[in-house]
Amino acid sequence: MVLYHCCVSLGMALELVGFMDDELIPVTEHPPSVDKTSREQAFSVVMLNAPFDFRLEDYPQKVNDKGELERLVPGAVLNAFQRAIWPVS
């Protein structure tokens, strides 16, 4: 399983090497969509290799401002994943 958390800038993505334990982080199983006409390039924090007991269905859902379904997962849980950061294209 791979999860994505969208960030609006590389600086923000680099700051999110680890998440605040009690913060709920919106994640999706699909790469985030970006507005290709925007001057800002979006970056993702990508969570790889889910822990053995992780089930995305255990976390509440929400619809973001783009109409995409996300799950709200505590930062402490996501910190157990391996993470990578790269541009969204």
Protein Blocks (a to p, Z undefined) as FASTA:
>chain_A
ZZddddfbfklmmmmmpccfklccdddfbdcdddfkbmbdcdddddehiafklcfklpcc
dddfkopacddddfklmmmpccdddddZZ
